[in-house]
Structure formats: C-alpha cells, structure tokens
Amino acid sequence: MEYTILIHQAEEGGYWSEVPALPGCYSQGETIDETLSNTKEAVEAHLMALKEEEVAAPIEENLFIGKVRVEAV
C-alpha cells in the first residue's frame, strides 16, 4: 500500500510531514531521509490503530499537487 506524503521545512529547523489520506498522521525529522523513515513508521502505526478499531484502511484517491503563481498584493 502506498500513500502520498507532503514534506515541509520546519521553522525551527528540520522537516515535518503529513499524510493527506490519513488525517492526523504526521511525523518529523532532522533530514528528509529521517523524515521519510519516521513517516513510514507513523503510517504503519496509524494503520495498526485503524485495524485494532476495525476500521478499513483508507485507499488514497487520486491526489494532484500543483502550484499557482499570483502577484503579490
């Protein structure tokens, strides 16, 4: 099973991540590689918790990520 993750630079340094298909599933790390590894663990823990609650694991819908440019106001 694969999930899309979004990685953000943290203001205090390092990175944090979120998993859009799994609301409430976040992680962090000092490097992108560490953040990826920690996010994998967070996803696994999140899915285990869902299984214990007998809730089906969400299947990620098509997710499109893009950017728009706007002029500064």
PyMOL Python script that loads the backbone (N, CA, C, O; Angstrom):
from pymol import cmd

cmd.read_pdbstr("""\
ATOM      1  N   MET A   1       0.851  -1.168   0.000  1.00  0.00           N
ATOM      2  CA  MET A   1       0.000   0.000   0.000  1.00  0.00           C
ATOM      3  C   MET A   1       0.903   1.240   0.000  1.00  0.00           C
ATOM      4  O   MET A   1       1.886   1.296   0.739  1.00  0.00           O
ATOM      5  N   GLU A   2       0.571   2.206  -0.812  1.00  0.00           N
ATOM      6  CA  GLU A   2       1.355   3.439  -0.883  1.00  0.00           C
ATOM      7  C   GLU A   2       0.472   4.634  -0.564  1.00  0.00           C
ATOM      8  O   GLU A   2      -0.707   4.672  -0.918  1.00  0.00           O
ATOM      9  N   TYR A   3       1.068   5.610   0.112  1.00  0.00           N
ATOM     10  CA  TYR A   3       0.382   6.857   0.414  1.00  0.00           C
ATOM     11  C   TYR A   3       1.284   8.017   0.026  1.00  0.00           C
ATOM     12  O   TYR A   3       2.503   7.954   0.190  1.00  0.00           O
ATOM     13  N   THR A   4       0.680   9.063  -0.485  1.00  0.00           N
ATOM     14  CA  THR A   4       1.400  10.289  -0.790  1.00  0.00           C
ATOM     15  C   THR A   4       1.663  11.028   0.514  1.00  0.00           C
ATOM     16  O   THR A   4       0.784  11.122   1.371  1.00  0.00           O
ATOM     17  N   ILE A   5       2.869  11.549   0.661  1.00  0.00           N
ATOM     18  CA  ILE A   5       3.176  12.368   1.828  1.00  0.00           C
ATOM     19  C   ILE A   5       3.646  13.736   1.359  1.00  0.00           C
ATOM     20  O   ILE A   5       4.212  13.879   0.275  1.00  0.00           O
ATOM     21  N   LEU A   6       3.404  14.720   2.180  1.00  0.00           N
ATOM     22  CA  LEU A   6       3.884  16.070   1.917  1.00  0.00           C
ATOM     23  C   LEU A   6       4.933  16.393   2.971  1.00  0.00           C
ATOM     24  O   LEU A   6       4.702  16.199   4.164  1.00  0.00           O
ATOM     25  N   ILE A   7       6.078  16.881   2.533  1.00  0.00           N
ATOM     26  CA  ILE A   7       7.162  17.224   3.451  1.00  0.00           C
ATOM     27  C   ILE A   7       7.346  18.731   3.433  1.00  0.00           C
ATOM     28  O   ILE A   7       7.439  19.350   2.374  1.00  0.00           O
ATOM     29  N   HIS A   8       7.396  19.307   4.626  1.00  0.00           N
ATOM     30  CA  HIS A   8       7.540  20.750   4.788  1.00  0.00           C
ATOM     31  C   HIS A   8       8.813  21.049   5.582  1.00  0.00           C
ATOM     32  O   HIS A   8       9.210  20.264   6.444  1.00  0.00           O
ATOM     33  N   GLN A   9       9.446  22.180   5.291  1.00  0.00           N
ATOM     34  CA  GLN A   9      10.547  22.626   6.134  1.00  0.00           C
ATOM     35  C   GLN A   9       9.952  23.208   7.404  1.00  0.00           C
ATOM     36  O   GLN A   9       9.001  23.988   7.349  1.00  0.00           O
ATOM     37  N   ALA A  10      10.503  22.834   8.536  1.00  0.00           N
ATOM     38  CA  ALA A  10      10.034  23.352   9.817  1.00  0.00           C
ATOM     39  C   ALA A  10      10.743  24.671  10.119  1.00  0.00           C
ATOM     40  O   ALA A  10      11.931  24.819   9.832  1.00  0.00           O
ATOM     41  N   GLU A  11      10.027  25.611  10.688  1.00  0.00           N
ATOM     42  CA  GLU A  11      10.604  26.917  11.008  1.00  0.00           C
ATOM     43  C   GLU A  11      11.800  26.800  11.945  1.00  0.00           C
ATOM     44  O   GLU A  11      12.763  27.557  11.822  1.00  0.00           O
ATOM     45  N   GLU A  12      11.743  25.856  12.879  1.00  0.00           N
ATOM     46  CA  GLU A  12      12.816  25.698  13.858  1.00  0.00           C
ATOM     47  C   GLU A  12      13.967  24.822  13.352  1.00  0.00           C
ATOM     48  O   GLU A  12      14.919  24.555  14.086  1.00  0.00           O
ATOM     49  N   GLY A  13      13.873  24.384  12.105  1.00  0.00           N
ATOM     50  CA  GLY A  13      14.886  23.505  11.513  1.00  0.00           C
ATOM     51  C   GLY A  13      14.328  22.114  11.338  1.00  0.00           C
ATOM     52  O   GLY A  13      13.388  21.723  12.029  1.00  0.00           O
ATOM     53  N   GLY A  14      14.894  21.376  10.428  1.00  0.00           N
ATOM     54  CA  GLY A  14      14.405  20.039  10.148  1.00  0.00           C
ATOM     55  C   GLY A  14      13.176  20.091   9.255  1.00  0.00           C
ATOM     56  O   GLY A  14      12.934  21.078   8.561  1.00  0.00           O
ATOM     57  N   TYR A  15      12.410  19.018   9.286  1.00  0.00           N
ATOM     58  CA  TYR A  15      11.258  18.864   8.399  1.00  0.00           C
ATOM     59  C   TYR A  15      10.108  18.218   9.151  1.00  0.00           C
ATOM     60  O   TYR A  15      10.307  17.559  10.172  1.00  0.00           O
ATOM     61  N   TRP A  16       8.905  18.416   8.635  1.00  0.00           N
ATOM     62  CA  TRP A  16       7.747  17.696   9.157  1.00  0.00           C
ATOM     63  C   TRP A  16       6.923  17.217   7.970  1.00  0.00           C
ATOM     64  O   TRP A  16       6.980  17.793   6.884  1.00  0.00           O
ATOM     65  N   SER A  17       6.161  16.159   8.192  1.00  0.00           N
ATOM     66  CA  SER A  17       5.403  15.571   7.090  1.00  0.00           C
ATOM     67  C   SER A  17       3.964  15.326   7.508  1.00  0.00           C
ATOM     68  O   SER A  17       3.634  15.238   8.691  1.00  0.00           O
ATOM     69  N   GLU A  18       3.124  15.221   6.490  1.00  0.00           N
ATOM     70  CA  GLU A  18       1.722  14.881   6.694  1.00  0.00           C
ATOM     71  C   GLU A  18       1.297  13.904   5.616  1.00  0.00           C
ATOM     72  O   GLU A  18       1.860  13.880   4.521  1.00  0.00           O
ATOM     73  N   VAL A  19       0.297  13.098   5.940  1.00  0.00           N
ATOM     74  CA  VAL A  19      -0.223  12.109   5.015  1.00  0.00           C
ATOM     75  C   VAL A  19      -1.685  12.482   4.755  1.00  0.00           C
ATOM     76  O   VAL A  19      -2.549  12.179   5.578  1.00  0.00           O
ATOM     77  N   PRO A  20      -1.976  13.138   3.619  1.00  0.00           N
ATOM     78  CA  PRO A  20      -3.330  13.634   3.373  1.00  0.00           C
ATOM     79  C   PRO A  20      -4.425  12.570   3.461  1.00  0.00           C
ATOM     80  O   PRO A  20      -5.535  12.875   3.897  1.00  0.00           O
ATOM     81  N   ALA A  21      -4.145  11.351   3.063  1.00  0.00           N
ATOM     82  CA  ALA A  21      -5.161  10.299   3.085  1.00  0.00           C
ATOM     83  C   ALA A  21      -5.431   9.764   4.491  1.00  0.00           C
ATOM     84  O   ALA A  21      -6.421   9.068   4.719  1.00  0.00           O
ATOM     85  N   LEU A  22      -4.534  10.098   5.439  1.00  0.00           N
ATOM     86  CA  LEU A  22      -4.684   9.623   6.815  1.00  0.00           C
ATOM     87  C   LEU A  22      -4.717  10.834   7.746  1.00  0.00           C
ATOM     88  O   LEU A  22      -3.695  11.179   8.338  1.00  0.00           O
ATOM     89  N   PRO A  23      -5.863  11.479   7.884  1.00  0.00           N
ATOM     90  CA  PRO A  23      -5.945  12.670   8.733  1.00  0.00           C
ATOM     91  C   PRO A  23      -5.384  12.410  10.125  1.00  0.00           C
ATOM     92  O   PRO A  23      -5.707  11.411  10.768  1.00  0.00           O
ATOM     93  N   GLY A  24      -4.544  13.322  10.572  1.00  0.00           N
ATOM     94  CA  GLY A  24      -3.926  13.189  11.886  1.00  0.00           C
ATOM     95  C   GLY A  24      -2.610  12.444  11.874  1.00  0.00           C
ATOM     96  O   GLY A  24      -1.977  12.298  12.919  1.00  0.00           O
ATOM     97  N   CYS A  25      -2.182  11.970  10.713  1.00  0.00           N
ATOM     98  CA  CYS A  25      -0.920  11.235  10.618  1.00  0.00           C
ATOM     99  C   CYS A  25       0.183  12.208  10.203  1.00  0.00           C
ATOM    100  O   CYS A  25       0.244  12.643   9.053  1.00  0.00           O
ATOM    101  N   TYR A  26       1.049  12.539  11.153  1.00  0.00           N
ATOM    102  CA  TYR A  26       2.151  13.471  10.947  1.00  0.00           C
ATOM    103  C   TYR A  26       3.431  12.867  11.487  1.00  0.00           C
ATOM    104  O   TYR A  26       3.393  11.939  12.295  1.00  0.00           O
ATOM    105  N   SER A  27       4.566  13.388  11.044  1.00  0.00           N
ATOM    106  CA  SER A  27       5.842  12.995  11.608  1.00  0.00           C
ATOM    107  C   SER A  27       6.834  14.115  11.376  1.00  0.00           C
ATOM    108  O   SER A  27       6.487  15.165  10.836  1.00  0.00           O
ATOM    109  N   GLN A  28       8.080  13.883  11.789  1.00  0.00           N
ATOM    110  CA  GLN A  28       9.119  14.895  11.624  1.00  0.00           C
ATOM    111  C   GLN A  28      10.485  14.244  11.610  1.00  0.00           C
ATOM    112  O   GLN A  28      10.615  13.049  11.878  1.00  0.00           O
ATOM    113  N   GLY A  29      11.506  15.030  11.296  1.00  0.00           N
ATOM    114  CA  GLY A  29      12.877  14.550  11.307  1.00  0.00           C
ATOM    115  C   GLY A  29      13.839  15.686  11.050  1.00  0.00           C
ATOM    116  O   GLY A  29      13.442  16.763  10.608  1.00  0.00           O
ATOM    117  N   GLU A  30      15.098  15.443  11.327  1.00  0.00           N
ATOM    118  CA  GLU A  30      16.134  16.456  11.103  1.00  0.00           C
ATOM    119  C   GLU A  30      16.524  16.544   9.630  1.00  0.00           C
ATOM    120  O   GLU A  30      16.914  17.608   9.150  1.00  0.00           O
ATOM    121  N   THR A  31      16.417  15.418   8.910  1.00  0.00           N
ATOM    122  CA  THR A  31      16.739  15.382   7.479  1.00  0.00           C
ATOM    123  C   THR A  31      15.524  14.835   6.730  1.00  0.00           C
ATOM    124  O   THR A  31      14.596  14.298   7.336  1.00  0.00           O
ATOM    125  N   ILE A  32      15.545  14.978   5.414  1.00  0.00           N
ATOM    126  CA  ILE A  32      14.435  14.428   4.627  1.00  0.00           C
ATOM    127  C   ILE A  32      14.412  12.905   4.760  1.00  0.00           C
ATOM    128  O   ILE A  32      13.341  12.317   4.909  1.00  0.00           O
ATOM    129  N   ASP A  33      15.587  12.256   4.709  1.00  0.00           N
ATOM    130  CA  ASP A  33      15.621  10.797   4.850  1.00  0.00           C
ATOM    131  C   ASP A  33      15.061  10.352   6.206  1.00  0.00           C
ATOM    132  O   ASP A  33      14.305   9.383   6.283  1.00  0.00           O
ATOM    133  N   GLU A  34      15.436  11.062   7.267  1.00  0.00           N
ATOM    134  CA  GLU A  34      14.919  10.718   8.585  1.00  0.00           C
ATOM    135  C   GLU A  34      13.412  10.957   8.642  1.00  0.00           C
ATOM    136  O   GLU A  34      12.681  10.173   9.247  1.00  0.00           O
ATOM    137  N   THR A  35      12.952  12.025   8.021  1.00  0.00           N
ATOM    138  CA  THR A  35      11.516  12.321   7.990  1.00  0.00           C
ATOM    139  C   THR A  35      10.763  11.232   7.234  1.00  0.00           C
ATOM    140  O   THR A  35       9.689  10.811   7.663  1.00  0.00           O
ATOM    141  N   LEU A  36      11.319  10.771   6.112  1.00  0.00           N
ATOM    142  CA  LEU A  36      10.684   9.687   5.355  1.00  0.00           C
ATOM    143  C   LEU A  36      10.588   8.417   6.194  1.00  0.00           C
ATOM    144  O   LEU A  36       9.546   7.763   6.221  1.00  0.00           O
ATOM    145  N   SER A  37      11.666   8.075   6.873  1.00  0.00           N
ATOM    146  CA  SER A  37      11.689   6.873   7.706  1.00  0.00           C
ATOM    147  C   SER A  37      10.680   6.992   8.855  1.00  0.00           C
ATOM    148  O   SER A  37       9.936   6.053   9.139  1.00  0.00           O
ATOM    149  N   ASN A  38      10.668   8.148   9.506  1.00  0.00           N
ATOM    150  CA  ASN A  38       9.734   8.363  10.615  1.00  0.00           C
ATOM    151  C   ASN A  38       8.286   8.375  10.137  1.00  0.00           C
ATOM    152  O   ASN A  38       7.387   7.917  10.843  1.00  0.00           O
ATOM    153  N   THR A  39       8.067   8.902   8.932  1.00  0.00           N
ATOM    154  CA  THR A  39       6.714   8.934   8.382  1.00  0.00           C
ATOM    155  C   THR A  39       6.232   7.523   8.080  1.00  0.00           C
ATOM    156  O   THR A  39       5.067   7.200   8.311  1.00  0.00           O
ATOM    157  N   LYS A  40       7.121   6.686   7.565  1.00  0.00           N
ATOM    158  CA  LYS A  40       6.756   5.291   7.310  1.00  0.00           C
ATOM    159  C   LYS A  40       6.300   4.621   8.600  1.00  0.00           C
ATOM    160  O   LYS A  40       5.296   3.910   8.612  1.00  0.00           O
ATOM    161  N   GLU A  41       7.038   4.847   9.689  1.00  0.00           N
ATOM    162  CA  GLU A  41       6.663   4.279  10.981  1.00  0.00           C
ATOM    163  C   GLU A  41       5.318   4.837  11.450  1.00  0.00           C
ATOM    164  O   GLU A  41       4.495   4.107  12.003  1.00  0.00           O
ATOM    165  N   ALA A  42       5.103   6.140  11.225  1.00  0.00           N
ATOM    166  CA  ALA A  42       3.841   6.759  11.636  1.00  0.00           C
ATOM    167  C   ALA A  42       2.665   6.176  10.859  1.00  0.00           C
ATOM    168  O   ALA A  42       1.601   5.930  11.427  1.00  0.00           O
ATOM    169  N   VAL A  43       2.859   5.958   9.562  1.00  0.00           N
ATOM    170  CA  VAL A  43       1.794   5.376   8.736  1.00  0.00           C
ATOM    171  C   VAL A  43       1.488   3.956   9.212  1.00  0.00           C
ATOM    172  O   VAL A  43       0.323   3.580   9.344  1.00  0.00           O
ATOM    173  N   GLU A  44       2.527   3.176   9.468  1.00  0.00           N
ATOM    174  CA  GLU A  44       2.321   1.808   9.944  1.00  0.00           C
ATOM    175  C   GLU A  44       1.560   1.800  11.273  1.00  0.00           C
ATOM    176  O   GLU A  44       0.649   0.995  11.464  1.00  0.00           O
ATOM    177  N   ALA A  45       1.933   2.694  12.186  1.00  0.00           N
ATOM    178  CA  ALA A  45       1.252   2.772  13.480  1.00  0.00           C
ATOM    179  C   ALA A  45      -0.200   3.223  13.304  1.00  0.00           C
ATOM    180  O   ALA A  45      -1.104   2.708  13.963  1.00  0.00           O
ATOM    181  N   HIS A  46      -0.408   4.171  12.426  1.00  0.00           N
ATOM    182  CA  HIS A  46      -1.763   4.675  12.160  1.00  0.00           C
ATOM    183  C   HIS A  46      -2.642   3.543  11.611  1.00  0.00           C
ATOM    184  O   HIS A  46      -3.781   3.368  12.043  1.00  0.00           O
ATOM    185  N   LEU A  47      -2.102   2.781  10.660  1.00  0.00           N
ATOM    186  CA  LEU A  47      -2.871   1.684  10.071  1.00  0.00           C
ATOM    187  C   LEU A  47      -3.144   0.577  11.092  1.00  0.00           C
ATOM    188  O   LEU A  47      -4.214  -0.032  11.076  1.00  0.00           O
ATOM    189  N   MET A  48      -2.179   0.315  11.977  1.00  0.00           N
ATOM    190  CA  MET A  48      -2.397  -0.684  13.032  1.00  0.00           C
ATOM    191  C   MET A  48      -3.515  -0.243  13.965  1.00  0.00           C
ATOM    192  O   MET A  48      -4.343  -1.056  14.377  1.00  0.00           O
ATOM    193  N   ALA A  49      -3.539   1.050  14.299  1.00  0.00           N
ATOM    194  CA  ALA A  49      -4.588   1.567  15.175  1.00  0.00           C
ATOM    195  C   ALA A  49      -5.959   1.441  14.506  1.00  0.00           C
ATOM    196  O   ALA A  49      -6.944   1.087  15.155  1.00  0.00           O
ATOM    197  N   LEU A  50      -6.014   1.732  13.211  1.00  0.00           N
ATOM    198  CA  LEU A  50      -7.276   1.576  12.486  1.00  0.00           C
ATOM    199  C   LEU A  50      -7.732   0.117  12.495  1.00  0.00           C
ATOM    200  O   LEU A  50      -8.915  -0.173  12.677  1.00  0.00           O
ATOM    201  N   LYS A  51      -6.778  -0.798  12.297  1.00  0.00           N
ATOM    202  CA  LYS A  51      -7.105  -2.224  12.285  1.00  0.00           C
ATOM    203  C   LYS A  51      -7.646  -2.664  13.639  1.00  0.00           C
ATOM    204  O   LYS A  51      -8.615  -3.420  13.708  1.00  0.00           O
ATOM    205  N   GLU A  52      -7.014  -2.186  14.728  1.00  0.00           N
ATOM    206  CA  GLU A  52      -7.476  -2.533  16.074  1.00  0.00           C
ATOM    207  C   GLU A  52      -8.888  -2.017  16.321  1.00  0.00           C
ATOM    208  O   GLU A  52      -9.666  -2.635  17.048  1.00  0.00           O
ATOM    209  N   GLU A  53      -9.213  -0.878  15.711  1.00  0.00           N
ATOM    210  CA  GLU A  53     -10.548  -0.306  15.849  1.00  0.00           C
ATOM    211  C   GLU A  53     -11.518  -0.883  14.819  1.00  0.00           C
ATOM    212  O   GLU A  53     -12.678  -0.478  14.748  1.00  0.00           O
ATOM    213  N   GLU A  54     -11.026  -1.834  14.025  1.00  0.00           N
ATOM    214  CA  GLU A  54     -11.804  -2.486  12.980  1.00  0.00           C
ATOM    215  C   GLU A  54     -12.342  -1.494  11.957  1.00  0.00           C
ATOM    216  O   GLU A  54     -13.483  -1.587  11.503  1.00  0.00           O
ATOM    217  N   VAL A  55     -11.479  -0.538  11.611  1.00  0.00           N
ATOM    218  CA  VAL A  55     -11.791   0.456  10.592  1.00  0.00           C
ATOM    219  C   VAL A  55     -10.926   0.148   9.375  1.00  0.00           C
ATOM    220  O   VAL A  55      -9.719  -0.059   9.504  1.00  0.00           O
ATOM    221  N   ALA A  56     -11.532   0.118   8.212  1.00  0.00           N
ATOM    222  CA  ALA A  56     -10.785  -0.193   6.987  1.00  0.00           C
ATOM    223  C   ALA A  56      -9.750   0.905   6.699  1.00  0.00           C
ATOM    224  O   ALA A  56     -10.012   2.093   6.891  1.00  0.00           O
ATOM    225  N   ALA A  57      -8.593   0.483   6.242  1.00  0.00           N
ATOM    226  CA  ALA A  57      -7.554   1.439   5.859  1.00  0.00           C
ATOM    227  C   ALA A  57      -8.020   2.228   4.645  1.00  0.00           C
ATOM    228  O   ALA A  57      -8.486   1.643   3.668  1.00  0.00           O
ATOM    229  N   PRO A  58      -7.896   3.561   4.698  1.00  0.00           N
ATOM    230  CA  PRO A  58      -8.321   4.371   3.557  1.00  0.00           C
ATOM    231  C   PRO A  58      -7.485   4.066   2.321  1.00  0.00           C
ATOM    232  O   PRO A  58      -6.277   3.845   2.405  1.00  0.00           O
ATOM    233  N   ILE A  59      -8.141   4.059   1.199  1.00  0.00           N
ATOM    234  CA  ILE A  59      -7.441   3.931  -0.073  1.00  0.00           C
ATOM    235  C   ILE A  59      -7.298   5.344  -0.620  1.00  0.00           C
ATOM    236  O   ILE A  59      -8.275   6.086  -0.732  1.00  0.00           O
ATOM    237  N   GLU A  60      -6.087   5.695  -0.952  1.00  0.00           N
ATOM    238  CA  GLU A  60      -5.846   7.053  -1.425  1.00  0.00           C
ATOM    239  C   GLU A  60      -6.525   7.288  -2.766  1.00  0.00           C
ATOM    240  O   GLU A  60      -6.360   6.521  -3.714  1.00  0.00           O
ATOM    241  N   GLU A  61      -7.280   8.354  -2.815  1.00  0.00           N
ATOM    242  CA  GLU A  61      -7.887   8.780  -4.073  1.00  0.00           C
ATOM    243  C   GLU A  61      -6.807   9.456  -4.895  1.00  0.00           C
ATOM    244  O   GLU A  61      -5.717   9.731  -4.393  1.00  0.00           O
ATOM    245  N   ASN A  62      -7.106   9.723  -6.152  1.00  0.00           N
ATOM    246  CA  ASN A  62      -6.147  10.456  -6.963  1.00  0.00           C
ATOM    247  C   ASN A  62      -5.863  11.783  -6.289  1.00  0.00           C
ATOM    248  O   ASN A  62      -6.773  12.552  -5.980  1.00  0.00           O
ATOM    249  N   LEU A  63      -4.599  12.032  -6.069  1.00  0.00           N
ATOM    250  CA  LEU A  63      -4.176  13.259  -5.414  1.00  0.00           C
ATOM    251  C   LEU A  63      -3.295  14.018  -6.378  1.00  0.00           C
ATOM    252  O   LEU A  63      -2.313  13.475  -6.884  1.00  0.00           O
ATOM    253  N   PHE A  64      -3.631  15.248  -6.633  1.00  0.00           N
ATOM    254  CA  PHE A  64      -2.853  16.078  -7.548  1.00  0.00           C
ATOM    255  C   PHE A  64      -2.273  17.235  -6.762  1.00  0.00           C
ATOM    256  O   PHE A  64      -2.985  17.926  -6.033  1.00  0.00           O
ATOM    257  N   ILE A  65      -1.001  17.437  -6.913  1.00  0.00           N
ATOM    258  CA  ILE A  65      -0.319  18.525  -6.221  1.00  0.00           C
ATOM    259  C   ILE A  65       0.186  19.493  -7.280  1.00  0.00           C
ATOM    260  O   ILE A  65       0.812  19.084  -8.257  1.00  0.00           O
ATOM    261  N   GLY A  66      -0.080  20.742  -7.087  1.00  0.00           N
ATOM    262  CA  GLY A  66       0.346  21.734  -8.060  1.00  0.00           C
ATOM    263  C   GLY A  66       0.657  23.051  -7.387  1.00  0.00           C
ATOM    264  O   GLY A  66       0.531  23.191  -6.171  1.00  0.00           O
ATOM    265  N   LYS A  67       1.058  24.003  -8.183  1.00  0.00           N
ATOM    266  CA  LYS A  67       1.357  25.338  -7.698  1.00  0.00           C
ATOM    267  C   LYS A  67       0.661  26.349  -8.586  1.00  0.00           C
ATOM    268  O   LYS A  67       0.443  26.109  -9.774  1.00  0.00           O
ATOM    269  N   VAL A  68       0.319  27.465  -8.005  1.00  0.00           N
ATOM    270  CA  VAL A  68      -0.200  28.593  -8.769  1.00  0.00           C
ATOM    271  C   VAL A  68       0.625  29.804  -8.403  1.00  0.00           C
ATOM    272  O   VAL A  68       1.036  29.958  -7.253  1.00  0.00           O
ATOM    273  N   ARG A  69       0.868  30.654  -9.360  1.00  0.00           N
ATOM    274  CA  ARG A  69       1.613  31.883  -9.112  1.00  0.00           C
ATOM    275  C   ARG A  69       0.638  33.047  -9.145  1.00  0.00           C
ATOM    276  O   ARG A  69      -0.161  33.191 -10.071  1.00  0.00           O
ATOM    277  N   VAL A  70       0.722  33.869  -8.118  1.00  0.00           N
ATOM    278  CA  VAL A  70      -0.097  35.070  -8.060  1.00  0.00           C
ATOM    279  C   VAL A  70       0.820  36.261  -7.799  1.00  0.00           C
ATOM    280  O   VAL A  70       1.887  36.122  -7.201  1.00  0.00           O
ATOM    281  N   GLU A  71       0.396  37.401  -8.245  1.00  0.00           N
ATOM    282  CA  GLU A  71       1.158  38.609  -7.996  1.00  0.00           C
ATOM    283  C   GLU A  71       0.970  39.030  -6.545  1.00  0.00           C
ATOM    284  O   GLU A  71      -0.123  38.905  -5.993  1.00  0.00           O
ATOM    285  N   ALA A  72       2.022  39.523  -5.939  1.00  0.00           N
ATOM    286  CA  ALA A  72       1.944  39.987  -4.568  1.00  0.00           C
ATOM    287  C   ALA A  72       0.950  41.139  -4.465  1.00  0.00           C
ATOM    288  O   ALA A  72       0.889  42.001  -5.341  1.00  0.00           O
ATOM    289  N   VAL A  73       0.191  41.144  -3.411  1.00  0.00           N
ATOM    290  CA  VAL A  73      -0.835  42.182  -3.213  1.00  0.00           C
ATOM    291  C   VAL A  73      -0.267  43.299  -2.374  1.00  0.00           C
ATOM    292  O   VAL A  73      -0.963  44.273  -2.089  1.00  0.00           O
TER     293      VAL A  73
END
""", "prot")
cmd.dss("prot")
cmd.show_as("cartoon", "prot")
cmd.util.cbc("prot")
cmd.orient("prot")
